[in-house]
Amino acid sequence: MKDYCLTFLYALLIFWGLADGIRTELFKPKIHSGISTVGQEDTRGICKSMIEAYVCEEHLVTTHDGYVLILQHIPVGISGVKSGAGPPVLLQHGLLMDGTTWLLLPREKSLALLLADNGFDVWIISTRGTKYSRGHTSLSPDESAYWNWSWDELAAYDLPATFQYVHDQTGQKLHYVGHSQGTLIALAAISRNQLLSMLRSAVLLSPIAYLGHLTSTLGRACAETFLAEDLYWLGLNEFVPRGTSVAKFVGLVCKVPGVDCTNMFTEFTGQNCCLDSVIMDAFLQHELQPTSTKNMVHLSQMARDGTISAYNYNNEDDNWEHYGQATPLVYNMTNIPRDLPLFMCYGGKDALSDVKDVFLLLDSLKDHHKDKIETKYLFNYAHADFVMGGNVKQDIYDPILAFFRRH
């Protein structure tokens, strides 16, 4: 198993350009702001690169720990009628993705554009370290200190700062939609009484609170062989799953035992039912996005331990320094308010948000008010179907619109 994962890792290092010297060019959005930042490079931004027929604004959000995040705002639907009268909706992508997630599908299926066309005030965030959110008030992405974070910080800083910004701009509580890691950071923040004064409801697509039953072939193998820890020990602080030598090294990856190169995506996500080649081409053009290696370590800890806890420094002194105790703090899902409207969608083929782990989360919410929690199970859906599937509008997005109208 160790040899299997190391071989695959070696392929990734070249195949996706994990090392610093093998990167594709990163870009910076055109932003109307006087904020001076370090590390924000030149680009058109998501609005101009992905959206043509809609009004789309680029905003900056600065977190308490200095990260500068890009936030897209779609205030007007295709009809030109301002949607500002409707409640705001914040869309949060998952791991190794960015805000482009919500714009990969055609207009008539994109959740962001469906919401705008139905009178909602749409906001799309991109997590720190991704292509459009590489700014910081004092640090550069070339510095190791820039990457000293895991999803703990996304829950503690990124999400609260973004919520506060949208709340201040709109004067209204927010609906929230998260996918994958976007569900994890929301659940973590809510369990510690953050966001609640600004949160109207939450939709969780492929919800992740527990990863102990992870069935992703590559995810499980790398977690159990401590691959992310090895990378961190080697000083690779930025995990960059994107490069320029794909064709050259496909043969190397295909020789790894157990890897089906006819559908590499399945090795990560499970057997998605509803992706087509056009959407996959769009996905490969815009994703995957960087994260911190420390974040990958943290997720690996969750997979091995089966718990939802803060980052474990595996050293009692360091844990004492950060948490005031010898072990990491636990995020208690039973602390989530029982009257918070929740809508969870999960799939039977999802290798990252396994049904058994979703059941653990649902069990911790068993005392939730019955009229405040809804679930939708799609037996043939895997992890990517929830944001890129061809049937997702009728299967999931129309029910989400109905859920928001009820709350």
Disulfide bonds with the S-S distance in Angstrom:
Cys5-Cys222 2.35
Cys47-Cys56 1.93
Cys254-Cys261 2.19
Cys273-Cys274 2.18
